[in-house]
Amino acid sequence: MKKKKNRNFNRKKAEKYLEKATSSMAILENLEMNNKNLRAIVEYKTFEKNFIYEARIFIDLSEAWNHMKITLDEPLTLEYIIDINARLAKNQALFVGELRNQKNTVTSEYIEVEIPYEDDLKEFLKNNLSETKNIEENILKLFCHIITNQWFWDGNKRTAFIIAKKGVLPKLIYMDDLAKDTVGNAIYSTEILATLKPEKVTLISSASHIRRGLSVFQEAANLKELNIEYSNLVYLDYPTLEEAQKVSEAEKLVIYVVFKIIYKFHSYILFQESI
């Protein structure tokens, strides 16, 4: 059940990211497209006549992205990457969803690129994705490899972009779906952090909640004997920064009560583990 919830959470993240992703691709492909036109294309498949070429690119890109969203759990294989290229380059490439089988020249740099042989690419994927520690670095290597080696006749940057997100999303998002309040969130999130062993963590919350949150999360880490340095990023929900920095007696009392709760919670967990 928990795995299913995490999967749904990852898909929601991918869905929310769609417009931002297509906007980034507009820059990457050097296409002029404002947010209004982009939203109309992505959401409603409507566009002006002078945007036909751009519209086709973004419609195909959004469809490929949606396919990636519902296949986050599928392994990142060469066949999967080829399928993504077939979906996003179907209206631009002469040979859709096929690996380039001839030498190619990058016209902007006049660099001749060798043929990307299937066995070599499979070997690269096997070696690059087998490590689980440096996920971001490995995905970045794959992103660059697709582009610089021109795996396909067209859509290499777009393919690399989607594949990079596909590789990162399921592995870098961890969700606490058990907590009912701040204390529970600190306890259960700290259990996750204990397996990941990060040195630095950024806690994101509102200004009215951040002191309480930081106190609880730091104490949960201390009780778990984790050496974590917490920083914070806040939404200012006070009229001014000066007001946000004031600590009232009521807030001190709340933090004190929360500390007592977290100690009792931790003691209960230790008792359960000792049985």
N, C-alpha and C positions, 0 to 999 in steps of 0.2 A: 504493500500500500504506500509506504514512504517513497519507494523508488518511482512509483507512478506520479505522486505529488511533485517530486523533484523534476520529473520529465515535463509535466504540465507547466511548471514554473519556468523552465528553460524555454519552452515554446512560447509562453507569453512574453518573455524577454525578447525573443527573436521577432515576434510579431510587432512589438512596440518599436523595435529598432529598424524596421523596414524602411520608413521614410528617411530616416537619418542615413541609412546605408545607401539608398539610391541617390541621395544628395551628395554623399561622398564620392560615389561612382561618377557623378556628373563632372566633378572636379578632376577625377582621375582620367576620365575620357576626354577632358577638355571640351565639354559640351555646355552651352549656355542654356540654363533652365532655372527659372525662379521657383520659389516654394509653392506658389499658387498653381502654376502649370504642372509642377511635379506631383502635387497632391491629386489633381484632377486625373492625371494619367494613371497613377498607382492605384487610387481608390475606385475611380469611376470609368477608367479606360476611355476618357474623352480628351481630345486634344485639337488644337488649331492646325490648319492645313500646313502652315510653315514649320510645324514641329513633327512631321510624319516620321522622319528618320530617327530623331531623338525619342519619340514616343514608342516606336517599336523596340528600341533598345531597352527602355525602362519597363515596358510591359513584360518583355521576356525576362528581364532581370528580376522583377517582382514575382513572377511565376516560379522562377528557379529558386528564389529565396523562400517562397512559401513551401516548395517541395523540400528544401533543406530543413525548414522548421518542423515538418511532420516526420522527418527521417533522422532526427538527431541521434537516435540510438543505433542507427546502422553503422557498421564499420567503415572507416575512411579508406577505401580501396581504390585502385586505379579505375575499375569499372564505375564506381560511384562518381569519381571526378569527371570521367568521360560523359556520363549521363547528365551531370550538371552543365557541362559545356554545350551539350546537345540542346538543352532546354533554353539556355540564355543566348545562344548565337544562331538560333534557327532562322532568323530573318536577316542575318548579315553574312554568315559564312557560306562559301561555296560547298565545302565539305563539312557538314554538321556532325558534331560528336565523333570526329575521327582524329586520331593522332596524326600530326604532320609527318608525311612519309618522304619528303624531299627537303633539301637544304633550303634555308630561307635567309633573306637579308632584311635586317631592321633598317628601314629606309632613312630614319632620322639620324642614325649613327653610321650607316653603311657597314654594319658588322654582319658577317656571315655566320649563321647559327646552324650547328650540326643537327642531323636528324635525331629526334628523341625516340630511341628504340624502346619498345614495350618492356622487354626484359630488364633493361637498365632502369626504367622508371619504377618498375615493381621492386627492384632491389633497393632503389633509393628510398621508397616508401617504407619498406621493411626495416631498413637500418635507421631511418630518421624517426619513425613513429614507435619504435620498440621501447625507447626510453620513456619513463613516466615522470621523471623529476623535472626536467626543463621543458615543460609543455609549450610555453609561449615561445621560447627560442626555437624549438623544433618546428612549430607551426610557421614561424617567420621564415625559417629556411625553406620550407615547402612553398610558401607564398612567393619568395624570390625565385625559386627554382622554376616554377611554372611560367613566370613572366620572362626571366632572362633566357631560358632555354626554349621558349616559344613552343610549348607542347602541342598547341592546336593552331589551325590556320587563322582563327579569329577568336576574339573573346578571352584572351589569356589573362588580362588584368581582372576582368569581371569574374572569371572562373576562380582565379587565385583569391580574390576578395571573399567570395562566398565560402570557399573551402577553408580559408583561414578562420572564419567565424564558426563554421561547422566544427572545426577541430578544437576551438577554444571553449565554446559555450557549455557543452556538457561537462567539461572537466574543471572549469574554474568557478562554477556557481554551486555553492553549498547552501542548503536551506534548513533552518530550524523550523520545523512544522509541528513542534510539540508544545512550545511555550504559550502561556496564556497571559503573561505579564512581563515586566522588565526583569524581575528576578529570574523567572523561568528562562527567559531569553538569554540572560547572562550565563546561567548554568548549562543549558543545552548547547549554546554556541561555543562555550569554553570546552565542552567535550569534543566538538568538531575541531577546534583549534589545537587541542592536545594531540590529535592525529596528524595535523598539518605542520605543527611546530614553526609558526612564523615568528620572526623577531619583532616585527612592527605591525600594528593593526590600526586602521583608521575607523573610528566610530562616527556614524553619520546620524544626526538627529536634529531636533529643534533646540533653540537656545534655552527654552524653558525646561527642557528635559535632559540636556547634555550632562550637567554636573551629576545628577542622580545616576544617569546611565554610565558615565565614566567610572564613578565610584564603585558601582556594583560589578561592572565588567572587570575592573582592575582587581577587586577583592576576590572575585571568582577565579581569576588567573592565579592570584597569590595562594589561595587555598588549594589549588591544583598543582602548585609549585611550578608554574610556567613563567618563564622570564620573557614577558611580553611588554613592549613599550607602546602605550596607547597614545594616539593623537586623535584629533577630532575635526569634523567638518559640520558646521551648523547652519540651519535656516534661522534667520533673525526674526523671531515672532514677538519681539518687543518693539516699542516705538523708537527706541534709541539703543546704541551699543552700551552706553553708560548704565541704562536701566537693566540691561541683560547681565551686566557684570555684578550687580548687587545681589548679595545672598541674604535672604530673609531668614528669620528664626524658624518660620514654618517649614522652609525648605531644608534647613538643618535637621529638623525633627523628622521629616520624611526620610532623609538619608540615613539617619540613626535607626529608624524602624526597619528600613529596607536591609540594613546591615544585619540586624538581629534575625530577620527572616532568612537571609542567605546563609548565615551560620547554622541555623536550625536545619535548613535544607541540606547543607553539606554534611552535617552530622548524621542526618537520616540516611544519606547515601552511603557514608562510611559504615554505618550500622548494617545496612542491607548487604554490603559487600563482605562483611565479616561473618555473616550467617552461613 
